[in-house]
């Protein structure tokens, strides 16, 4: 795997994450999921009280970190 392949993989993941983020935000009026869309573990009942939750707290933190890193870089 060369640099171009790695860059494409990173870009594809960023696109997928952005799409999932958009979809999760547009679902804010929908009931929360019972199981996380990333790890499939049960989302805590307390977290599910917020409408539109799609990820457990750990996966949400990882998702947001990836979002920050994908947006960080030279202008």
PQR file with spaces between the fields and no chain letter, atoms N, CA, C, O and H, PARSE charges and radii, in Angstrom:
ATOM       1  N    UNK     1       0.854   -1.172    0.000 -0.4000 1.5000
ATOM       2  CA   UNK     1       0.000    0.000    0.000 -0.0000 2.0000
ATOM       3  C    UNK     1       0.903    1.239    0.000  0.5500 1.7000
ATOM       4  O    UNK     1       1.778    1.383    0.854 -0.5500 1.4000
ATOM       5  N    UNK     2       0.676    2.119   -0.962 -0.4000 1.5000
ATOM       6  CA   UNK     2       1.496    3.327   -1.035 -0.0000 2.0000
ATOM       7  C    UNK     2       0.766    4.513   -0.404  0.5500 1.7000
ATOM       8  O    UNK     2      -0.353    4.377    0.092 -0.5500 1.4000
ATOM       9  H    UNK     2      -0.035    2.001   -1.655  0.4000 1.0000
ATOM      10  N    UNK     3       1.415    5.676   -0.430 -0.4000 1.5000
ATOM      11  CA   UNK     3       0.846    6.874    0.198 -0.0000 2.0000
ATOM      12  C    UNK     3      -0.497    7.267   -0.416  0.5500 1.7000
ATOM      13  O    UNK     3      -1.400    7.706    0.296 -0.5500 1.4000
ATOM      14  H    UNK     3       2.324    5.787   -0.833  0.4000 1.0000
ATOM      15  N    UNK     4      -0.629    7.113   -1.721 -0.4000 1.5000
ATOM      16  CA   UNK     4      -1.888    7.479   -2.385 -0.0000 2.0000
ATOM      17  C    UNK     4      -3.036    6.593   -1.898  0.5500 1.7000
ATOM      18  O    UNK     4      -4.148    7.070   -1.674 -0.5500 1.4000
ATOM      19  H    UNK     4       0.104    6.757   -2.300  0.4000 1.0000
ATOM      20  N    UNK     5      -2.754    5.299   -1.738 -0.4000 1.5000
ATOM      21  CA   UNK     5      -3.787    4.386   -1.230 -0.0000 2.0000
ATOM      22  C    UNK     5      -4.185    4.744    0.192  0.5500 1.7000
ATOM      23  O    UNK     5      -5.368    4.734    0.532 -0.5500 1.4000
ATOM      24  H    UNK     5      -1.851    4.911   -1.920  0.4000 1.0000
ATOM      25  N    UNK     6      -3.192    5.063    1.029 -0.4000 1.5000
ATOM      26  CA   UNK     6      -3.489    5.442    2.414 -0.0000 2.0000
ATOM      27  C    UNK     6      -4.293    6.741    2.452  0.5500 1.7000
ATOM      28  O    UNK     6      -5.242    6.868    3.225 -0.5500 1.4000
ATOM      29  H    UNK     6      -2.231    5.071    0.754  0.4000 1.0000
ATOM      30  N    UNK     7      -3.908    7.700    1.616 -0.4000 1.5000
ATOM      31  CA   UNK     7      -4.630    8.976    1.577 -0.0000 2.0000
ATOM      32  C    UNK     7      -6.076    8.761    1.131  0.5500 1.7000
ATOM      33  O    UNK     7      -6.997    9.361    1.684 -0.5500 1.4000
ATOM      34  H    UNK     7      -3.137    7.596    0.988  0.4000 1.0000
ATOM      35  N    UNK     8      -6.268    7.907    0.135 -0.4000 1.5000
ATOM      36  CA   UNK     8      -7.631    7.624   -0.332 -0.0000 2.0000
ATOM      37  C    UNK     8      -8.443    6.965    0.776  0.5500 1.7000
ATOM      38  O    UNK     8      -9.613    7.294    0.972 -0.5500 1.4000
ATOM      39  H    UNK     8      -5.520    7.420   -0.315  0.4000 1.0000
ATOM      40  N    UNK     9      -7.827    6.040    1.498 -0.4000 1.5000
ATOM      41  CA   UNK     9      -8.522    5.384    2.603 -0.0000 2.0000
ATOM      42  C    UNK     9      -8.938    6.369    3.676  0.5500 1.7000
ATOM      43  O    UNK     9     -10.046    6.292    4.206 -0.5500 1.4000
ATOM      44  H    UNK     9      -6.876    5.773    1.339  0.4000 1.0000
ATOM      45  N    UNK    10      -8.048    7.294    3.997 -0.4000 1.5000
ATOM      46  CA   UNK    10      -8.354    8.316    5.003 -0.0000 2.0000
ATOM      47  C    UNK    10      -9.480    9.222    4.509  0.5500 1.7000
ATOM      48  O    UNK    10     -10.403    9.541    5.258 -0.5500 1.4000
ATOM      49  H    UNK    10      -7.147    7.357    3.568  0.4000 1.0000
ATOM      50  N    UNK    11      -9.397    9.632    3.244 -0.4000 1.5000
ATOM      51  CA   UNK    11     -10.436   10.500    2.680 -0.0000 2.0000
ATOM      52  C    UNK    11     -11.783    9.785    2.641  0.5500 1.7000
ATOM      53  O    UNK    11     -12.814   10.380    2.955 -0.5500 1.4000
ATOM      54  H    UNK    11      -8.647    9.373    2.635  0.4000 1.0000
ATOM      55  N    UNK    12     -11.775    8.515    2.258 -0.4000 1.5000
ATOM      56  CA   UNK    12     -13.023    7.746    2.224 -0.0000 2.0000
ATOM      57  C    UNK    12     -13.633    7.631    3.619  0.5500 1.7000
ATOM      58  O    UNK    12     -14.846    7.761    3.782 -0.5500 1.4000
ATOM      59  H    UNK    12     -10.937    8.032    2.003  0.4000 1.0000
ATOM      60  N    UNK    13     -12.787    7.385    4.625 -0.4000 1.5000
ATOM      61  CA   UNK    13     -13.287    7.276    6.000 -0.0000 2.0000
ATOM      62  C    UNK    13     -13.856    8.613    6.467  0.5500 1.7000
ATOM      63  O    UNK    13     -14.893    8.653    7.129 -0.5500 1.4000
ATOM      64  H    UNK    13     -11.802    7.279    4.492  0.4000 1.0000
ATOM      65  N    UNK    14     -13.175    9.709    6.122 -0.4000 1.5000
ATOM      66  CA   UNK    14     -13.663   11.036    6.507 -0.0000 2.0000
ATOM      67  C    UNK    14     -15.019   11.316    5.859  0.5500 1.7000
ATOM      68  O    UNK    14     -15.913   11.871    6.498 -0.5500 1.4000
ATOM      69  H    UNK    14     -12.333    9.677    5.584  0.4000 1.0000
ATOM      70  N    UNK    15     -15.168   10.931    4.591 -0.4000 1.5000
ATOM      71  CA   UNK    15     -16.449   11.114    3.907 -0.0000 2.0000
ATOM      72  C    UNK    15     -17.554   10.301    4.580  0.5500 1.7000
ATOM      73  O    UNK    15     -18.664   10.793    4.788 -0.5500 1.4000
ATOM      74  H    UNK    15     -14.442   10.480    4.072  0.4000 1.0000
ATOM      75  N    UNK    16     -17.238    9.065    4.912 -0.4000 1.5000
ATOM      76  CA   UNK    16     -18.221    8.200    5.581 -0.0000 2.0000
ATOM      77  C    UNK    16     -18.605    8.772    6.941  0.5500 1.7000
ATOM      78  O    UNK    16     -19.781    8.797    7.305 -0.5500 1.4000
ATOM      79  H    UNK    16     -16.337    8.665    4.744  0.4000 1.0000
ATOM      80  N    UNK    17     -17.603    9.231    7.688 -0.4000 1.5000
ATOM      81  CA   UNK    17     -17.876    9.809    9.003 -0.0000 2.0000
ATOM      82  C    UNK    17     -18.735   11.066    8.884  0.5500 1.7000
ATOM      83  O    UNK    17     -19.646   11.278    9.684 -0.5500 1.4000
ATOM      84  H    UNK    17     -16.647    9.210    7.393  0.4000 1.0000
ATOM      85  N    UNK    18     -18.441   11.899    7.881 -0.4000 1.5000
ATOM      86  CA   UNK    18     -19.222   13.120    7.685 -0.0000 2.0000
ATOM      87  C    UNK    18     -20.673   12.781    7.346  0.5500 1.7000
ATOM      88  O    UNK    18     -21.600   13.426    7.836 -0.5500 1.4000
ATOM      89  H    UNK    18     -17.701   11.727    7.232  0.4000 1.0000
ATOM      90  N    UNK    19     -20.858   11.774    6.510 -0.4000 1.5000
ATOM      91  CA   UNK    19     -22.212   11.352    6.162 -0.0000 2.0000
ATOM      92  C    UNK    19     -22.951   10.837    7.391  0.5500 1.7000
ATOM      93  O    UNK    19     -24.107   11.194    7.623 -0.5500 1.4000
ATOM      94  H    UNK    19     -20.105   11.250    6.112  0.4000 1.0000
ATOM      95  N    UNK    20     -22.284    9.999    8.175 -0.4000 1.5000
ATOM      96  CA   UNK    20     -22.913    9.473    9.385 -0.0000 2.0000
ATOM      97  C    UNK    20     -23.237   10.594   10.370  0.5500 1.7000
ATOM      98  O    UNK    20     -24.281   10.576   11.022 -0.5500 1.4000
ATOM      99  H    UNK    20     -21.346    9.709    7.987  0.4000 1.0000
ATOM     100  N    UNK    21     -22.336   11.566   10.472 -0.4000 1.5000
ATOM     101  CA   UNK    21     -22.580   12.700   11.362 -0.0000 2.0000
ATOM     102  C    UNK    21     -23.809   13.475   10.898  0.5500 1.7000
ATOM     103  O    UNK    21     -24.669   13.836   11.701 -0.5500 1.4000
ATOM     104  H    UNK    21     -21.488   11.580    9.942  0.4000 1.0000
ATOM     105  N    UNK    22     -23.881   13.723    9.607 -0.4000 1.5000
ATOM     106  CA   UNK    22     -25.031   14.444    9.059 -0.0000 2.0000
ATOM     107  C    UNK    22     -26.328   13.671    9.326  0.5500 1.7000
ATOM     108  O    UNK    22     -27.331   14.245    9.750 -0.5500 1.4000
ATOM     109  H    UNK    22     -23.182   13.430    8.954  0.4000 1.0000
ATOM     110  N    UNK    23     -26.287   12.378    9.073 -0.4000 1.5000
ATOM     111  CA   UNK    23     -27.488   11.572    9.294 -0.0000 2.0000
ATOM     112  C    UNK    23     -27.869   11.532   10.764  0.5500 1.7000
ATOM     113  O    UNK    23     -29.053   11.582   11.099 -0.5500 1.4000
ATOM     114  H    UNK    23     -25.472   11.911    8.729  0.4000 1.0000
ATOM     115  N    UNK    24     -26.877   11.444   11.644 -0.4000 1.5000
ATOM     116  CA   UNK    24     -27.202   11.394   13.072 -0.0000 2.0000
ATOM     117  C    UNK    24     -27.775   12.725   13.542  0.5500 1.7000
ATOM     118  O    UNK    24     -28.651   12.748   14.406 -0.5500 1.4000
ATOM     119  H    UNK    24     -25.916   11.403   11.372  0.4000 1.0000
ATOM     120  N    UNK    25     -27.294   13.830   12.987 -0.4000 1.5000
ATOM     121  CA   UNK    25     -27.850   15.136   13.356 -0.0000 2.0000
ATOM     122  C    UNK    25     -29.264   15.297   12.818  0.5500 1.7000
ATOM     123  O    UNK    25     -30.125   15.878   13.479 -0.5500 1.4000
ATOM     124  H    UNK    25     -26.582   13.811   12.285  0.4000 1.0000
ATOM     125  N    UNK    26     -29.499   14.780   11.617 -0.4000 1.5000
ATOM     126  CA   UNK    26     -30.838   14.910   11.043 -0.0000 2.0000
ATOM     127  C    UNK    26     -31.838   13.998   11.746  0.5500 1.7000
ATOM     128  O    UNK    26     -33.046   14.161   11.574 -0.5500 1.4000
ATOM     129  H    UNK    26     -28.800   14.308   11.081  0.4000 1.0000
ATOM     130  N    UNK    27     -31.357   13.048   12.529 -0.4000 1.5000
ATOM     131  CA   UNK    27     -32.230   12.140   13.271 -0.0000 2.0000
ATOM     132  C    UNK    27     -32.508   12.629   14.682  0.5500 1.7000
ATOM     133  O    UNK    27     -33.021   11.869   15.503 -0.5500 1.4000
ATOM     134  H    UNK    27     -30.376   12.915   12.669  0.4000 1.0000
ATOM     135  N    UNK    28     -32.181   13.885   14.983 -0.4000 1.5000
ATOM     136  CA   UNK    28     -32.301   14.362   16.357 -0.0000 2.0000
ATOM     137  C    UNK    28     -33.741   14.347   16.871  0.5500 1.7000
ATOM     138  O    UNK    28     -33.963   14.394   18.081 -0.5500 1.4000
ATOM     139  H    UNK    28     -31.765   14.502   14.316  0.4000 1.0000
ATOM     140  N    UNK    29     -34.707   14.283   15.979 -0.4000 1.5000
ATOM     141  CA   UNK    29     -36.099   14.170   16.419 -0.0000 2.0000
ATOM     142  C    UNK    29     -36.554   12.720   16.492  0.5500 1.7000
ATOM     143  O    UNK    29     -37.684   12.436   16.889 -0.5500 1.4000
ATOM     144  H    UNK    29     -34.527   14.244   14.996  0.4000 1.0000
ATOM     145  N    UNK    30     -35.678   11.810   16.110 -0.4000 1.5000
ATOM     146  CA   UNK    30     -35.978   10.385   16.136 -0.0000 2.0000
ATOM     147  C    UNK    30     -35.584    9.801   17.490  0.5500 1.7000
ATOM     148  O    UNK    30     -34.737   10.368   18.180 -0.5500 1.4000
ATOM     149  H    UNK    30     -34.760   12.041   15.788  0.4000 1.0000
ATOM     150  N    UNK    31     -36.173    8.697   17.871 -0.4000 1.5000
ATOM     151  CA   UNK    31     -35.744    8.047   19.114 -0.0000 2.0000
ATOM     152  C    UNK    31     -34.300    7.573   18.981  0.5500 1.7000
ATOM     153  O    UNK    31     -33.832    7.272   17.883 -0.5500 1.4000
ATOM     154  H    UNK    31     -36.861    8.236   17.310  0.4000 1.0000
ATOM     155  N    UNK    32     -33.618    7.513   20.087 -0.4000 1.5000
ATOM     156  CA   UNK    32     -32.242    7.028   20.085 -0.0000 2.0000
ATOM     157  C    UNK    32     -32.211    5.539   19.786  0.5500 1.7000
ATOM     158  O    UNK    32     -33.169    4.810   20.047 -0.5500 1.4000
ATOM     159  H    UNK    32     -33.998    7.757   20.979  0.4000 1.0000
ATOM     160  N    UNK    33     -31.091    5.110   19.236 -0.4000 1.5000
ATOM     161  CA   UNK    33     -30.893    3.682   18.991 -0.0000 2.0000
ATOM     162  C    UNK    33     -30.614    2.975   20.311  0.5500 1.7000
ATOM     163  O    UNK    33     -30.126    3.588   21.260 -0.5500 1.4000
ATOM     164  H    UNK    33     -30.313    5.702   19.024  0.4000 1.0000
ATOM     165  N    UNK    34     -30.920    1.714   20.365 -0.4000 1.5000
ATOM     166  CA   UNK    34     -30.608    0.914   21.550 -0.0000 2.0000
ATOM     167  C    UNK    34     -29.166    0.435   21.487  0.5500 1.7000
ATOM     168  O    UNK    34     -28.484    0.355   22.509 -0.5500 1.4000
ATOM     169  H    UNK    34     -31.317    1.216   19.594  0.4000 1.0000
ATOM     170  N    UNK    35     -28.702    0.115   20.273 -0.4000 1.5000
ATOM     171  CA   UNK    35     -27.339   -0.372   20.086 -0.0000 2.0000
ATOM     172  C    UNK    35     -26.542    0.601   19.220  0.5500 1.7000
ATOM     173  O    UNK    35     -27.071    1.193   18.280 -0.5500 1.4000
ATOM     174  H    UNK    35     -29.256    0.180   19.443  0.4000 1.0000
ATOM     175  N    UNK    36     -25.276    0.753   19.552 -0.4000 1.5000
ATOM     176  CA   UNK    36     -24.357    1.658   18.864 -0.0000 2.0000
ATOM     177  C    UNK    36     -24.176    1.242   17.399  0.5500 1.7000
ATOM     178  O    UNK    36     -24.047    0.055   17.099 -0.5500 1.4000
ATOM     179  H    UNK    36     -24.846    0.272   20.317  0.4000 1.0000
ATOM     180  N    UNK    37     -24.166    2.225   16.491 -0.4000 1.5000
ATOM     181  CA   UNK    37     -23.980    1.926   15.069 -0.0000 2.0000
ATOM     182  C    UNK    37     -22.551    1.498   14.755  0.5500 1.7000
ATOM     183  O    UNK    37     -22.306    0.914   13.699 -0.5500 1.4000
ATOM     184  H    UNK    37     -24.270    3.189   16.735  0.4000 1.0000
ATOM     185  N    UNK    38     -21.604    1.776   15.647 -0.4000 1.5000
ATOM     186  CA   UNK    38     -20.210    1.410   15.393 -0.0000 2.0000
ATOM     187  C    UNK    38     -19.829    0.078   16.024  0.5500 1.7000
ATOM     188  O    UNK    38     -19.341   -0.816   15.332 -0.5500 1.4000
ATOM     189  H    UNK    38     -21.803    2.251   16.505  0.4000 1.0000
ATOM     190  N    UNK    39     -20.043   -0.067   17.318 -0.4000 1.5000
ATOM     191  CA   UNK    39     -19.580   -1.277   18.024 -0.0000 2.0000
ATOM     192  C    UNK    39     -20.706   -2.265   18.318  0.5500 1.7000
ATOM     193  O    UNK    39     -20.448   -3.398   18.726 -0.5500 1.4000
ATOM     194  H    UNK    39     -20.440    0.659   17.881  0.4000 1.0000
ATOM     195  N    UNK    40     -21.946   -1.842   18.115 -0.4000 1.5000
ATOM     196  CA   UNK    40     -23.140   -2.664   18.332 -0.0000 2.0000
ATOM     197  C    UNK    40     -23.401   -3.016   19.798  0.5500 1.7000
ATOM     198  O    UNK    40     -24.266   -3.840   20.095 -0.5500 1.4000
ATOM     199  H    UNK    40     -22.155   -0.922   17.784  0.4000 1.0000
ATOM     200  N    UNK    41     -22.653   -2.393   20.713 -0.4000 1.5000
ATOM     201  CA   UNK    41     -22.928   -2.577   22.144 -0.0000 2.0000
ATOM     202  C    UNK    41     -24.158   -1.753   22.510  0.5500 1.7000
ATOM     203  O    UNK    41     -24.509   -0.803   21.809 -0.5500 1.4000
ATOM     204  H    UNK    41     -21.950   -1.724   20.471  0.4000 1.0000
ATOM     205  N    UNK    42     -24.803   -2.116   23.598 -0.4000 1.5000
ATOM     206  CA   UNK    42     -25.977   -1.374   24.042 -0.0000 2.0000
ATOM     207  C    UNK    42     -25.571    0.030   24.497  0.5500 1.7000
ATOM     208  O    UNK    42     -24.581    0.201   25.208 -0.5500 1.4000
ATOM     209  H    UNK    42     -24.518   -2.887   24.168  0.4000 1.0000
ATOM     210  N    UNK    43     -26.341    1.020   24.081 -0.4000 1.5000
ATOM     211  CA   UNK    43     -26.147    2.400   24.524 -0.0000 2.0000
ATOM     212  C    UNK    43     -26.817    2.527   25.884  0.5500 1.7000
ATOM     213  O    UNK    43     -27.929    2.035   26.081 -0.5500 1.4000
ATOM     214  H    UNK    43     -27.145    0.881   23.503  0.4000 1.0000
ATOM     215  N    UNK    44     -26.150    3.177   26.812 -0.4000 1.5000
ATOM     216  CA   UNK    44     -26.684    3.266   28.171 -0.0000 2.0000
ATOM     217  C    UNK    44     -28.064    3.937   28.169  0.5500 1.7000
ATOM     218  O    UNK    44     -28.308    4.863   27.396 -0.5500 1.4000
ATOM     219  H    UNK    44     -25.247    3.577   26.652  0.4000 1.0000
ATOM     220  N    UNK    45     -28.956    3.464   29.033 -0.4000 1.5000
ATOM     221  CA   UNK    45     -30.298    4.050   29.098 -0.0000 2.0000
ATOM     222  C    UNK    45     -30.262    5.559   29.348  0.5500 1.7000
ATOM     223  O    UNK    45     -31.063    6.301   28.779 -0.5500 1.4000
ATOM     224  H    UNK    45     -28.758    2.711   29.661  0.4000 1.0000
ATOM     225  N    UNK    46     -29.351    6.006   30.180 -0.4000 1.5000
ATOM     226  CA   UNK    46     -29.270    7.444   30.461 -0.0000 2.0000
ATOM     227  C    UNK    46     -28.906    8.226   29.202  0.5500 1.7000
ATOM     228  O    UNK    46     -29.459    9.296   28.952 -0.5500 1.4000
ATOM     229  H    UNK    46     -28.700    5.403   30.642  0.4000 1.0000
ATOM     230  N    UNK    47     -27.979    7.693   28.414 -0.4000 1.5000
ATOM     231  CA   UNK    47     -27.587    8.368   27.172 -0.0000 2.0000
ATOM     232  C    UNK    47     -28.739    8.347   26.165  0.5500 1.7000
ATOM     233  O    UNK    47     -28.923    9.306   25.416 -0.5500 1.4000
ATOM     234  H    UNK    47     -27.529    6.823   28.617  0.4000 1.0000
ATOM     235  N    UNK    48     -29.505    7.273   26.143 -0.4000 1.5000
ATOM     236  CA   UNK    48     -30.622    7.162   25.198 -0.0000 2.0000
ATOM     237  C    UNK    48     -31.748    8.130   25.506  0.5500 1.7000
ATOM     238  O    UNK    48     -32.634    8.322   24.674 -0.5500 1.4000
ATOM     239  H    UNK    48     -29.356    6.494   26.752  0.4000 1.0000
ATOM     240  N    UNK    49     -31.737    8.747   26.685 -0.4000 1.5000
ATOM     241  CA   UNK    49     -32.768    9.738   27.012 -0.0000 2.0000
ATOM     242  C    UNK    49     -32.706   10.929   26.060  0.5500 1.7000
ATOM     243  O    UNK    49     -33.713   11.601   25.837 -0.5500 1.4000
ATOM     244  H    UNK    49     -31.017    8.591   27.361  0.4000 1.0000
ATOM     245  N    UNK    50     -31.527   11.190   25.500 -0.4000 1.5000
ATOM     246  CA   UNK    50     -31.374   12.250   24.502 -0.0000 2.0000
ATOM     247  C    UNK    50     -31.829   11.699   23.160  0.5500 1.7000
ATOM     248  O    UNK    50     -31.383   10.629   22.747 -0.5500 1.4000
ATOM     249  H    UNK    50     -30.709   10.644   25.681  0.4000 1.0000
ATOM     250  N    UNK    51     -32.706   12.413   22.480 -0.4000 1.5000
ATOM     251  CA   UNK    51     -33.211   11.938   21.192 -0.0000 2.0000
ATOM     252  C    UNK    51     -32.108   11.923   20.141  0.5500 1.7000
ATOM     253  O    UNK    51     -31.229   12.785   20.130 -0.5500 1.4000
ATOM     254  H    UNK    51     -33.068   13.283   22.815  0.4000 1.0000
ATOM     255  N    UNK    52     -32.171   10.935   19.263 -0.4000 1.5000
ATOM     256  CA   UNK    52     -31.287   10.871   18.110 -0.0000 2.0000
ATOM     257  C    UNK    52     -29.901   10.304   18.359  0.5500 1.7000
ATOM     258  O    UNK    52     -29.057   10.355   17.464 -0.5500 1.4000
ATOM     259  H    UNK    52     -32.885   10.235   19.272  0.4000 1.0000
ATOM     260  N    UNK    53     -29.634    9.764   19.544 -0.4000 1.5000
ATOM     261  CA   UNK    53     -28.314    9.209   19.835 -0.0000 2.0000
ATOM     262  C    UNK    53     -28.123    7.936   19.011  0.5500 1.7000
ATOM     263  O    UNK    53     -28.995    7.068   18.980 -0.5500 1.4000
ATOM     264  H    UNK    53     -30.320    9.723   20.271  0.4000 1.0000
ATOM     265  N    UNK    54     -26.969    7.837   18.346 -0.4000 1.5000
ATOM     266  CA   UNK    54     -26.690    6.671   17.501 -0.0000 2.0000
ATOM     267  C    UNK    54     -25.451    5.901   17.935  0.5500 1.7000
ATOM     268  O    UNK    54     -25.216    4.793   17.453 -0.5500 1.4000
ATOM     269  H    UNK    54     -26.261    8.542   18.371  0.4000 1.0000
ATOM     270  N    UNK    55     -24.644    6.477   18.850 -0.4000 1.5000
ATOM     271  CA   UNK    55     -23.399    5.837   19.271 -0.0000 2.0000
ATOM     272  C    UNK    55     -23.301    5.809   20.791  0.5500 1.7000
ATOM     273  O    UNK    55     -23.833    6.679   21.479 -0.5500 1.4000
ATOM     274  H    UNK    55     -24.836    7.377   19.242  0.4000 1.0000
ATOM     275  N    UNK    56     -22.606    4.784   21.302 -0.4000 1.5000
ATOM     276  CA   UNK    56     -22.279    4.768   22.725 -0.0000 2.0000
ATOM     277  C    UNK    56     -21.290    5.903   22.990  0.5500 1.7000
ATOM     278  O    UNK    56     -20.729    6.474   22.055 -0.5500 1.4000
ATOM     279  H    UNK    56     -22.174    4.077   20.742  0.4000 1.0000
ATOM     280  N    UNK    57     -21.085    6.221   24.241 -0.4000 1.5000
ATOM     281  CA   UNK    57     -20.246    7.368   24.581 -0.0000 2.0000
ATOM     282  C    UNK    57     -18.816    7.197   24.074  0.5500 1.7000
ATOM     283  O    UNK    57     -18.208    8.160   23.605 -0.5500 1.4000
ATOM     284  H    UNK    57     -21.541    5.758   25.001  0.4000 1.0000
ATOM     285  N    UNK    58     -18.272    5.981   24.161 -0.4000 1.5000
ATOM     286  CA   UNK    58     -16.898    5.760   23.707 -0.0000 2.0000
ATOM     287  C    UNK    58     -16.766    5.923   22.197  0.5500 1.7000
ATOM     288  O    UNK    58     -15.829    6.565   21.722 -0.5500 1.4000
ATOM     289  H    UNK    58     -18.766    5.198   24.542  0.4000 1.0000
ATOM     290  N    UNK    59     -17.686    5.353   21.450 -0.4000 1.5000
ATOM     291  CA   UNK    59     -17.636    5.482   19.992 -0.0000 2.0000
ATOM     292  C    UNK    59     -17.918    6.916   19.556  0.5500 1.7000
ATOM     293  O    UNK    59     -17.338    7.387   18.577 -0.5500 1.4000
ATOM     294  H    UNK    59     -18.447    4.832   21.836  0.4000 1.0000
ATOM     295  N    UNK    60     -18.803    7.618   20.268 -0.4000 1.5000
ATOM     296  CA   UNK    60     -19.069    9.015   19.937 -0.0000 2.0000
ATOM     297  C    UNK    60     -17.822    9.857   20.142  0.5500 1.7000
ATOM     298  O    UNK    60     -17.509   10.719   19.321 -0.5500 1.4000
ATOM     299  H    UNK    60     -19.275    7.236   21.062  0.4000 1.0000
ATOM     300  N    UNK    61     -17.105    9.611   21.242 -0.4000 1.5000
ATOM     301  CA   UNK    61     -15.865   10.336   21.507 -0.0000 2.0000
ATOM     302  C    UNK    61     -14.843   10.051   20.399  0.5500 1.7000
ATOM     303  O    UNK    61     -14.194   10.972   19.903 -0.5500 1.4000
ATOM     304  H    UNK    61     -17.360    8.911   21.909  0.4000 1.0000
ATOM     305  N    UNK    62     -14.700    8.778   20.013 -0.4000 1.5000
ATOM     306  CA   UNK    62     -13.772    8.418   18.933 -0.0000 2.0000
ATOM     307  C    UNK    62     -14.186    9.075   17.619  0.5500 1.7000
ATOM     308  O    UNK    62     -13.341    9.574   16.875 -0.5500 1.4000
ATOM     309  H    UNK    62     -15.227    8.030   20.417  0.4000 1.0000
ATOM     310  N    UNK    63     -15.485    9.073   17.338 -0.4000 1.5000
ATOM     311  CA   UNK    63     -16.005    9.684   16.114 -0.0000 2.0000
ATOM     312  C    UNK    63     -15.687   11.174   16.075  0.5500 1.7000
ATOM     313  O    UNK    63     -15.222   11.687   15.057 -0.5500 1.4000
ATOM     314  H    UNK    63     -16.171    8.667   17.943  0.4000 1.0000
ATOM     315  N    UNK    64     -15.935   11.862   17.176 -0.4000 1.5000
ATOM     316  CA   UNK    64     -15.667   13.298   17.226 -0.0000 2.0000
ATOM     317  C    UNK    64     -14.175   13.586   17.111  0.5500 1.7000
ATOM     318  O    UNK    64     -13.782   14.579   16.499 -0.5500 1.4000
ATOM     319  H    UNK    64     -16.312   11.445   18.003  0.4000 1.0000
ATOM     320  N    UNK    65     -13.344   12.730   17.692 -0.4000 1.5000
ATOM     321  CA   UNK    65     -11.895   12.902   17.579 -0.0000 2.0000
ATOM     322  C    UNK    65     -11.459   12.754   16.118  0.5500 1.7000
ATOM     323  O    UNK    65     -10.644   13.537   15.631 -0.5500 1.4000
ATOM     324  H    UNK    65     -13.663   11.923   18.189  0.4000 1.0000
ATOM     325  N    UNK    66     -12.000   11.751   15.422 -0.4000 1.5000
ATOM     326  CA   UNK    66     -11.673   11.574   14.001 -0.0000 2.0000
ATOM     327  C    UNK    66     -12.123   12.782   13.192  0.5500 1.7000
ATOM     328  O    UNK    66     -11.428   13.216   12.274 -0.5500 1.4000
ATOM     329  H    UNK    66     -12.662   11.115   15.818  0.4000 1.0000
ATOM     330  N    UNK    67     -13.301   13.328   13.539 -0.4000 1.5000
ATOM     331  CA   UNK    67     -13.798   14.515   12.841 -0.0000 2.0000
ATOM     332  C    UNK    67     -12.840   15.686   13.025  0.5500 1.7000
ATOM     333  O    UNK    67     -12.516   16.392   12.070 -0.5500 1.4000
ATOM     334  H    UNK    67     -13.866   12.975   14.284  0.4000 1.0000
ATOM     335  N    UNK    68     -12.394   15.883   14.256 -0.4000 1.5000
ATOM     336  CA   UNK    68     -11.460   16.976   14.526 -0.0000 2.0000
ATOM     337  C    UNK    68     -10.164   16.791   13.756  0.5500 1.7000
ATOM     338  O    UNK    68      -9.647   17.739   13.165 -0.5500 1.4000
ATOM     339  H    UNK    68     -12.657   15.310   15.031  0.4000 1.0000
ATOM     340  N    UNK    69      -9.641   15.580   13.762 -0.4000 1.5000
ATOM     341  CA   UNK    69      -8.382   15.313   13.070 -0.0000 2.0000
ATOM     342  C    UNK    69      -8.523   15.453   11.565  0.5500 1.7000
ATOM     343  O    UNK    69      -7.597   15.915   10.899 -0.5500 1.4000
ATOM     344  H    UNK    69     -10.061   14.810   14.243  0.4000 1.0000
ATOM     345  N    UNK    70      -9.669   15.060   11.020 -0.4000 1.5000
ATOM     346  CA   UNK    70      -9.851   15.167    9.571 -0.0000 2.0000
ATOM     347  C    UNK    70     -10.017   16.622    9.138  0.5500 1.7000
ATOM     348  O    UNK    70      -9.740   16.963    7.988 -0.5500 1.4000
ATOM     349  H    UNK    70     -10.421   14.684   11.562  0.4000 1.0000
ATOM     350  N    UNK    71     -10.466   17.473   10.047 -0.4000 1.5000
ATOM     351  CA   UNK    71     -10.627   18.895    9.729 -0.0000 2.0000
ATOM     352  C    UNK    71      -9.386   19.707   10.068  0.5500 1.7000
ATOM     353  O    UNK    71      -9.302   20.889    9.735 -0.5500 1.4000
ATOM     354  H    UNK    71     -10.691   17.196   10.981  0.4000 1.0000
ATOM     355  N    UNK    72      -8.428   19.077   10.726 -0.4000 1.5000
ATOM     356  CA   UNK    72      -7.230   19.774   11.158 -0.0000 2.0000
ATOM     357  C    UNK    72      -6.162   19.611   10.095  0.5500 1.7000
ATOM     358  O    UNK    72      -5.907   18.502    9.626 -0.5500 1.4000
ATOM     359  H    UNK    72      -8.496   18.116   10.996  0.4000 1.0000
ATOM     360  N    UNK    73      -5.560   20.675    9.729 -0.4000 1.5000
ATOM     361  CA   UNK    73      -4.515   20.604    8.716 -0.0000 2.0000
ATOM     362  C    UNK    73      -4.337   21.945    8.057  0.5500 1.7000
ATOM     363  O    UNK    73      -4.964   22.930    8.445 -0.5500 1.4000
ATOM     364  H    UNK    73      -5.767   21.576   10.110  0.4000 1.0000
ATOM     365  N    UNK    74      -3.492   21.979    7.070 -0.4000 1.5000
ATOM     366  CA   UNK    74      -3.248   23.254    6.392 -0.0000 2.0000
ATOM     367  C    UNK    74      -4.504   23.757    5.698  0.5500 1.7000
ATOM     368  O    UNK    74      -5.286   22.968    5.167 -0.5500 1.4000
ATOM     369  H    UNK    74      -2.983   21.179    6.755  0.4000 1.0000
ATOM     370  N    UNK    75      -4.694   25.057    5.702 -0.4000 1.5000
ATOM     371  CA   UNK    75      -5.884   25.626    5.041 -0.0000 2.0000
ATOM     372  C    UNK    75      -5.837   25.477    3.542  0.5500 1.7000
ATOM     373  O    UNK    75      -6.761   25.904    2.849 -0.5500 1.4000
ATOM     374  H    UNK    75      -4.059   25.698    6.134  0.4000 1.0000
